[in-house]
Amino acid sequence: MNPLRLLIADDHAVVRAGLRALLESRKGWEVCAEAADGREAVEKAAKFKPDVLVLDIGMPLLNGVEAARRIHKALPKSEILILTMHQSDELVQQVVEAGARGYILKDEADRVLLAAVDALRLHKTYFSARVAEVADVSDSTDPAKSSRSRLTPREREILQLLAEGKSNKEVANLLNISVNTAEAHRANIMLKLGFHSVADLVMYAVRNKIIRP
């Protein structure tokens, strides 16, 4: 089995050293590159093509959100995990739109980093439970909240698959339906929930604990 290749990007050398030690404690995982700023992360991602990238947000020269966006565009098969001190609904929304599928906080990295990378290497999402709490919406007047009950069981199943990053074709193959049927379900889900992008679906799934926190 090929090793899992990781890239770490953080502007603090001591943080990078700690992350490397923790990640390489898992057999078969190796840190193939480190970066001290966002531009270097983009350049080294293109050079080394890691399987999973662990990016800080507050990096010099190019922030983690923009770095994630550029890396995702160039390497759509590489998974991106955001590791940061900051937690806010808006920031989670930004990184999801940029292509990241994982978001955890630095002060819990020693407990959840390995689990997060493990999920991403299997192309699943991973959001810290505390991030999910910040993103939670308790307002019962939220149209998405009231619309959830109107989703059919099949639509709820497809919602989870879409939030996990599956394409219409992948959904169709998994559920043994046609691509046109999968596309129709997706359109109905978006219409019922009043959403306009996959990022909206992911945030909804995080808030409602449909995908793994």
C-alpha positions in Angstrom: 0.0 0.0 0.0 1.3 3.4 -0.9 2.0 5.8 2.0 -0.4 8.6 2.7 1.4 11.8 1.7 0.7 15.0 3.7 1.6 18.6 3.4 1.6 20.9 6.5 1.3 24.7 6.1 1.7 27.0 9.2 3.8 30.0 9.8 5.1 28.7 13.1 7.9 26.2 12.9 7.1 24.7 16.3 3.5 24.1 15.3 4.7 22.4 12.1 7.1 20.2 14.1 4.4 19.1 16.4 2.0 18.3 13.6 4.6 16.4 11.8 5.4 14.3 14.9 1.7 13.6 15.5 0.9 12.7 11.9 4.0 10.5 11.3 3.2 8.6 14.5 0.6 6.8 12.3 2.2 3.9 10.3 2.1 4.5 6.6 1.7 8.3 6.9 4.5 10.7 5.8 4.8 14.5 5.6 6.2 15.1 2.2 6.4 18.9 2.5 6.1 21.8 4.8 5.2 25.4 4.1 5.5 28.6 6.1 3.1 30.8 4.1 0.2 30.4 1.7 2.2 31.0 -1.4 4.7 28.4 -0.5 1.8 26.0 0.3 0.4 26.4 -3.2 3.8 26.0 -4.8 4.7 22.9 -2.8 1.3 21.4 -3.4 1.8 21.6 -7.1 5.3 20.1 -6.8 4.6 17.2 -4.4 0.9 16.5 -5.0 0.0 15.4 -1.5 -3.1 13.3 -0.7 -4.1 15.5 2.2 -3.1 19.1 3.1 -3.3 20.6 6.6 -3.6 24.4 6.3 -3.6 27.2 8.8 -5.8 30.1 7.9 -3.8 33.1 9.2 -0.7 32.7 7.1 1.4 35.5 5.6 1.5 36.4 1.9 -1.6 34.3 1.1 -4.2 33.3 3.7 -5.3 29.7 4.1 -8.7 30.3 2.5 -7.2 31.6 -0.8 -4.5 29.0 -0.7 -7.1 26.3 -0.3 -9.1 27.7 -3.3 -6.0 27.7 -5.5 -4.9 24.2 -4.4 -8.4 22.7 -4.9 -8.6 24.2 -8.4 -5.2 22.7 -9.3 -5.5 19.4 -7.4 -9.2 18.6 -7.0 -8.4 15.0 -5.8 -6.2 16.3 -2.9 -8.2 16.7 0.4 -7.8 19.9 2.4 -8.1 20.1 6.2 -8.2 23.6 7.8 -6.5 23.7 11.2 -7.0 27.1 12.9 -7.6 29.0 16.2 -10.7 30.7 14.7 -14.2 29.4 14.8 -17.1 31.1 13.1 -20.0 30.2 10.8 -18.8 32.7 8.1 -15.2 31.3 8.1 -16.4 27.7 7.8 -18.6 28.7 4.9 -15.6 30.4 3.2 -13.3 27.4 3.5 -16.0 25.0 2.3 -16.6 27.2 -0.7 -12.8 27.2 -1.3 -12.8 23.4 -1.4 -11.8 22.2 2.1 -13.8 19.3 3.5 -12.4 19.4 7.0 -12.2 22.0 9.7 -10.7 21.6 13.2 -9.4 23.8 16.0 -5.7 23.9 17.0 -6.4 23.5 20.7 -8.0 20.1 20.0 -5.6 18.9 17.4 -3.9 16.4 19.7 -7.3 14.7 20.1 -8.9 14.9 16.7 -6.3 15.5 14.1 -5.6 11.9 13.3 -9.3 11.1 13.1 -9.9 14.1 10.8 -7.1 13.1 8.4 -8.3 9.5 8.5 -11.8 10.7 7.4 -10.4 12.9 4.6 -8.1 10.2 3.2 -11.3 8.2 2.7 -12.8 11.3 1.0 -15.3 12.0 3.8 -15.9 15.2 5.6 -14.8 16.0 9.1 -15.8 19.1 11.2 -14.9 19.5 14.8 -17.9 19.1 17.1 -17.1 22.6 18.5 -17.2 24.1 15.0 -20.5 22.3 14.3 -21.9 24.0 17.5 -20.8 27.4 16.3 -22.4 26.8 13.0 -25.6 25.5 14.6 -28.8 27.4 13.9 -31.5 27.1 16.6 -33.9 29.7 15.0 -37.1 27.7 14.2 -38.0 30.3 11.6 -35.1 29.3 9.5 -36.7 28.0 6.2 -34.2 25.3 5.9 -35.1 24.0 9.3 -38.8 23.8 8.6 -38.2 22.4 5.1 -36.1 19.4 6.4 -39.3 17.6 7.4 -40.6 17.9 3.8 -37.6 16.0 2.4 -38.3 12.4 1.5 -36.2 9.6 2.9 -34.4 9.2 -0.5 -33.8 13.0 -0.6 -32.3 12.9 2.9 -30.0 10.1 1.8 -28.9 12.0 -1.3 -28.4 15.2 0.8 -25.9 13.4 2.9 -24.0 12.0 -0.1 -23.9 15.4 -1.8 -22.7 17.0 1.4 -19.9 14.3 1.6 -18.7 15.5 -1.8 -20.2 12.9 -4.1 -21.0 13.9 -7.7 -24.4 13.2 -9.3 -22.8 10.3 -11.2 -21.4 8.8 -7.9 -24.8 9.2 -6.2 -26.5 7.5 -9.1 -24.0 4.6 -9.0 -24.3 4.2 -5.2 -28.1 4.2 -5.2 -28.6 2.3 -8.5 -30.5 5.2 -10.1 -30.0 7.1 -13.3 -27.8 10.3 -13.4 -30.9 12.2 -14.5 -32.8 11.0 -11.5 -30.0 11.9 -9.2 -29.9 15.4 -10.8 -33.6 15.8 -10.3 -33.4 14.8 -6.6 -30.6 17.3 -6.1 -32.6 20.1 -7.8 -35.6 19.3 -5.6 -33.5 19.3 -2.4 -32.0 22.7 -3.3 -35.4 24.1 -4.1 -37.0 22.8 -0.9 -34.2 24.1 1.3 -33.8 27.3 -0.6 -30.1 26.7 -1.3 -28.0 27.8 -4.3 -24.7 25.9 -3.8 -23.1 22.7 -2.5 -21.4 24.8 0.2 -24.9 25.6 1.5 -25.7 21.9 1.6 -22.5 21.1 3.5 -23.2 23.8 6.1 -26.7 22.6 6.5 -25.5 19.0 7.0 -22.9 20.2 9.6 -25.6 22.2 11.5 -28.0 19.3 11.5 -25.3 16.7 12.3 -26.1 14.8 9.0 -22.4 14.4 8.3 -19.8 13.4 10.8 -18.8 16.3 13.2 
